[in-house]
Amino acid sequence: MLLPIGVRRRQLSVRTLLLGILLCFSDFRPAHLKRVHEALLGLDDSQRRRLGVVVGWNGCPHTLTYRQTERTFGLVIDAIAKPEPDGEPTDLLQSITDALLEASIPASAKRHESGAVDWTDVESFSCRRTKDGRYSDPEASWGHRKGGGPGEKDDQFFGYYLQLDTMVKKEGGEDIAELVRRMCLTSCHVDPPPAFAKVLCAMPASGIPLGDVIFDSGYSHRVAEHWALPLRLNGANLVMDLHPHDRGTKGTYDGAICFNGSLYCPATPTALFDLEPLSRRASKDEIAAHDRKAAELARYKLGRITADDSDGYHRVGCPAVAGKVRCPLKEASMRLSAERPEVLSPPEHPPACCVQSTLTVPPQVNAKTAQSEVGRWISFKR
């Protein structure tokens, strides 16, 4: 008996499968394959035929079966999975996720000036072990989450960390649609910031500048090489809430004092370094007093005069040369108005930051904490 030449073309395309998965999310229920199949069958006749849910076969209409749905899904999983799961998506899976998110954003809303980054917990479908001692969900792992409301305690959960980059308006800019631009799902044993840094750093190559990247101390406290440095090298302006361990004075560089991510004149009044973030319940008077102190401190800051080069180096200038303070070591500054603060006791042995008009600052200085001017105020005005 001779077999027929050729086989029937696979009926369910990957595009239609993805559409069926998205249809299941309309009622916020899990996208089980059975529900995906039912969602596709629930479309009207013209849509079913257009999407290949119903096709002609041997002169008769053939409706998509569950087995065909299962088969296409299995082929997709085989194509995007790793031989040995490690809790992170493959490059192919991440690129598909990026493309789907980009396609969901209207062209008129694709202004990416600022993005807010954060992660949340996603519980697995099961935390029970099978008979051979393994978990039913092999890539999930135990993670830690903080209680988000009053009286809620920290606890452990079994699942994944989901990270999102959400478009937000620039400080003082026009309102924009706050849409998710990038996302990344990893197992809990994978440190979230380094995994998401790779996703964000790939955006400029796609023609999307990073702009301001806003995040909390869960990211800012990480090792600089895993988060802050790669983002800066890819053009990001970091806007962060500093971790309590990273606040305050952190040594010096060529005589300049490292404080909250910036360099300051060594003659800065020490009382100004007591500046702390405001409470969310701060009164108007407390906010005004805090702003005055922050403005006074800013006069002693070595201001940035160049952007980062390809290696992350930039130059900063002396505040006296910039006309922000009066200093006997810079004769021209003493002709400024007496309304500006004056350095009364300059160093007896001036360091490099006082002898030179500018300094070259390597990326290792304030590597974790350096951020934009907007970031300064956000950090102070919690």
C-alpha positions in Angstrom: 0.0 0.0 0.0 1.5 3.4 -1.0 1.3 6.3 1.4 0.0 9.6 0.1 2.8 12.0 -1.0 3.3 14.8 1.5 1.5 15.6 4.7 -1.1 18.1 5.7 0.4 21.5 6.6 0.5 22.3 10.3 -2.8 24.1 10.8 -2.1 26.2 13.9 0.5 28.9 13.3 2.6 30.4 16.1 1.0 33.8 15.5 -2.5 32.4 16.1 -1.3 30.4 19.1 0.0 33.7 20.7 -3.3 35.4 19.9 -5.2 32.6 21.7 -3.0 33.0 24.7 -3.6 36.7 24.8 -7.4 36.2 24.5 -7.3 34.1 27.7 -5.8 37.0 29.7 -8.9 39.1 29.1 -10.6 37.6 32.2 -7.3 37.4 34.3 -7.3 33.6 34.3 -4.4 31.3 33.6 -3.8 30.6 29.9 -4.1 26.8 30.0 -3.9 25.2 26.6 -7.5 24.0 26.9 -8.7 27.5 27.4 -6.5 28.7 24.5 -8.1 26.2 22.2 -11.6 27.2 23.5 -10.8 30.9 22.9 -9.8 30.3 19.3 -12.9 28.2 18.6 -15.1 31.0 20.2 -14.1 33.5 17.5 -16.6 34.2 14.7 -16.5 32.2 11.5 -14.6 34.8 9.4 -11.9 35.2 12.0 -11.5 31.5 12.5 -10.9 31.0 8.7 -8.6 34.0 8.5 -6.5 32.7 11.4 -6.5 29.1 10.2 -8.6 27.8 13.1 -10.9 26.4 10.4 -9.3 25.3 7.1 -10.4 23.3 4.0 -9.1 19.7 3.9 -10.1 17.1 1.3 -13.0 19.4 0.3 -14.4 19.6 3.8 -13.8 22.2 6.6 -11.5 21.0 9.3 -11.6 22.6 12.8 -8.5 23.0 14.9 -8.2 20.2 17.5 -6.7 20.3 21.0 -4.0 17.9 19.9 -2.9 20.3 17.2 -2.8 23.2 19.8 -0.7 21.0 22.1 1.6 20.1 19.2 2.3 23.7 18.1 2.9 24.8 21.7 5.4 21.9 22.2 7.3 23.0 19.1 7.5 26.6 20.3 8.8 25.4 23.7 11.5 23.3 22.1 12.6 26.2 20.0 13.0 28.7 22.8 14.1 26.5 25.7 17.6 25.8 26.9 19.0 22.2 27.0 19.5 22.7 30.7 17.2 25.2 32.3 19.1 27.8 34.5 16.2 30.1 35.5 16.9 32.8 32.8 15.3 33.2 29.4 17.2 32.4 26.3 18.2 35.2 24.0 15.6 34.1 21.5 12.8 34.1 24.1 13.8 37.5 25.4 13.9 39.0 21.9 10.4 37.6 21.2 9.2 39.1 24.5 10.7 42.5 23.5 9.2 42.4 20.1 5.7 41.6 21.4 5.9 44.5 23.9 7.1 46.9 21.2 4.2 45.8 19.0 1.7 46.5 21.8 2.7 50.2 22.0 1.1 52.6 19.5 3.6 54.5 17.4 2.3 57.8 18.8 3.1 56.7 22.4 6.7 55.5 21.8 8.4 58.5 23.3 10.9 56.9 25.8 12.3 59.7 27.9 12.1 58.0 31.3 11.5 54.5 32.5 10.6 53.3 36.0 12.1 49.9 36.9 11.0 47.5 39.6 10.4 43.8 40.3 7.6 41.8 41.9 7.0 38.2 42.9 5.1 35.7 40.7 4.2 32.5 42.4 4.5 29.2 40.6 1.6 26.9 39.8 3.0 24.4 42.3 5.5 24.1 45.1 4.9 20.3 45.7 7.6 17.8 45.2 7.0 14.8 42.9 7.6 11.2 43.9 11.3 11.4 42.8 11.9 14.4 45.1 11.8 17.1 42.4 9.5 20.1 42.2 6.6 20.0 39.7 7.9 23.3 38.3 11.6 22.6 37.6 12.7 26.2 37.0 11.0 27.9 39.9 12.8 28.4 43.2 12.2 29.8 46.6 12.4 33.6 46.9 11.8 36.4 49.5 9.2 39.1 49.3 8.4 42.0 51.5 4.9 42.7 52.9 3.4 45.6 50.9 0.7 46.7 53.3 0.2 47.6 57.0 0.8 44.6 59.2 2.0 42.4 56.3 5.2 40.5 57.2 8.0 39.4 54.9 7.7 35.8 53.8 9.0 33.3 51.3 7.3 32.2 48.1 8.0 29.6 45.4 8.2 31.0 41.9 9.8 33.8 39.9 10.8 37.4 39.9 9.1 39.6 37.2 10.9 42.8 36.3 9.2 45.6 34.3 10.4 48.8 32.7 7.4 51.2 32.6 7.4 54.4 30.6 6.9 57.5 32.7 6.9 61.2 32.0 10.1 63.1 32.3 10.4 65.5 35.3 8.3 68.5 34.4 7.3 67.0 31.1 3.9 66.2 29.5 1.8 63.3 30.7 2.4 60.1 28.7 0.8 56.6 28.5 2.5 54.6 31.2 3.0 51.4 29.2 5.4 48.5 29.9 8.4 48.7 27.5 10.5 45.8 28.6 10.0 42.8 31.0 12.1 39.9 32.2 11.0 36.8 34.1 13.7 34.8 36.0 13.8 32.2 38.7 14.3 33.5 42.2 17.8 32.1 42.5 18.9 34.6 39.8 19.8 38.0 41.0 17.2 40.4 39.3 19.3 43.5 38.6 22.0 41.9 36.5 19.5 39.9 34.5 17.4 43.0 33.7 20.5 45.1 33.0 21.2 43.0 29.9 17.6 43.6 28.7 17.8 47.4 29.2 21.3 47.7 27.7 20.0 46.1 24.4 17.5 48.8 23.9 19.9 51.5 22.4 20.9 49.0 19.7 17.2 48.8 18.8 17.0 52.6 18.4 15.5 53.3 21.8 17.6 55.6 24.1 17.4 54.7 27.7 17.0 58.3 29.0 16.3 58.5 32.7 16.1 55.1 34.5 14.3 55.4 37.8 14.6 52.7 40.5 14.7 52.1 44.2 17.4 51.0 46.6 16.9 47.3 45.7 18.8 48.1 42.5 21.0 51.0 43.6 22.6 48.9 46.4 23.8 46.2 44.0 27.4 45.8 42.8 28.1 48.7 40.4 29.4 46.3 37.7 26.1 44.4 37.7 23.8 47.4 37.3 24.9 51.0 37.5 28.0 50.9 35.3 26.6 49.0 32.3 23.5 51.2 32.3 25.6 54.4 32.3 27.9 53.1 29.5 24.7 52.6 27.4 23.6 56.2 27.9 21.3 55.9 30.9 20.8 58.8 33.4 20.3 57.1 36.7 17.6 58.4 39.1 17.7 56.4 42.3 16.7 56.1 45.9 20.0 55.5 47.7 20.2 52.7 50.2 20.9 53.9 53.8 24.3 52.2 53.6 25.2 54.2 50.5 24.2 57.6 51.9 26.6 60.1 53.5 30.3 60.7 52.9 32.2 57.9 51.4 35.9 58.9 51.3 37.5 61.4 48.9 38.9 61.6 45.4 41.8 63.9 44.7 40.7 65.8 47.8 37.1 66.2 46.8 34.5 64.7 49.2 32.3 61.8 47.9 28.8 62.4 49.2 25.6 60.8 48.0 27.0 60.1 44.6 28.6 63.5 43.9 32.0 65.3 44.6 32.1 68.3 46.8 34.7 70.9 47.8 36.8 69.9 50.8 35.9 73.2 52.5 32.2 72.3 52.4 30.6 73.0 55.9 30.3 69.7 57.6 26.8 70.5 58.8 25.5 70.4 55.2 26.5 66.7 55.0 23.8 65.9 57.6 21.2 66.3 54.9 18.8 63.3 55.0 15.8 62.2 52.9 12.6 63.9 54.0 9.8 61.9 55.6 6.7 61.3 53.4 4.8 63.2 56.1 7.1 66.2 56.2 5.3 69.6 56.6 5.7 72.5 54.2 8.0 74.3 56.6 10.2 71.2 56.8 10.3 70.8 53.0 11.2 74.5 52.6 14.0 74.2 55.2 15.3 71.1 53.5 15.3 72.8 50.1 17.3 75.7 51.4 19.9 73.4 52.9 20.0 71.3 49.7 20.5 74.5 47.6 23.3 75.6 49.9 25.0 72.3 49.6 24.7 72.4 45.8 26.9 75.5 45.7 29.9 73.4 46.9 29.4 70.6 44.4 32.0 70.0 41.7 29.7 70.3 38.7 29.9 68.0 35.7 31.2 69.8 32.6 31.3 66.8 30.2 29.3 63.8 29.5 30.7 60.3 30.0 33.0 59.1 27.3 33.0 55.6 25.8 35.0 54.4 28.8 32.8 56.1 31.4 35.2 59.0 32.3 33.9 62.6 32.7 35.2 65.9 33.9 33.9 68.1 36.8 34.7 71.7 37.6 35.7 73.6 40.8 32.6 75.4 42.3 34.7 78.6 42.8 35.7 78.6 39.1 32.1 78.0 38.2 31.1 81.1 40.2 29.1 79.3 42.9 31.3 80.2 45.9 34.1 82.6 46.8 37.5 81.0 47.5 40.9 82.7 48.3 42.6 80.0 46.2 40.8 81.2 43.1 41.4 84.9 43.0 38.8 85.6 40.3 36.1 84.1 42.5 36.7 86.7 45.3 35.4 89.4 42.9 32.0 87.7 43.0 29.1 89.1 45.0 29.3 88.8 48.7 25.9 87.1 48.7 27.7 83.9 47.6 29.2 81.7 50.4 32.9 82.2 51.0 35.5 79.6 51.9 37.0 81.0 55.1 39.6 78.3 55.8 41.0 76.8 52.6 43.3 73.8 53.0 46.9 74.6 54.0 48.1 72.1 51.5 45.6 72.3 48.6 44.8 68.9 47.0 44.4 68.4 43.3 40.7 69.5 43.3 41.8 72.9 44.6 44.9 73.3 42.5 43.2 72.3 39.2 40.2 74.0 37.7 38.8 70.6 36.5 39.2 66.9 37.4 38.9 63.8 35.3 36.6 61.4 37.2 36.9 57.6 36.4 33.7 55.5 36.4 34.9 53.7 39.6 34.3 56.9 41.7 30.8 56.9 43.1 30.2 54.0 40.8 27.0 52.9 42.6 25.6 56.2 43.6 26.3 58.8 40.8 23.1 60.0 39.3 21.5 62.9 37.5 20.4 66.2 39.1 16.8 65.0 39.0 18.0 61.9 41.0 19.5 64.1 43.7 16.2 65.7 44.5 14.2 62.5 44.3 16.7 60.9 46.7 16.4 63.8 49.1 12.6 64.3 48.8 11.3 60.8 49.6 
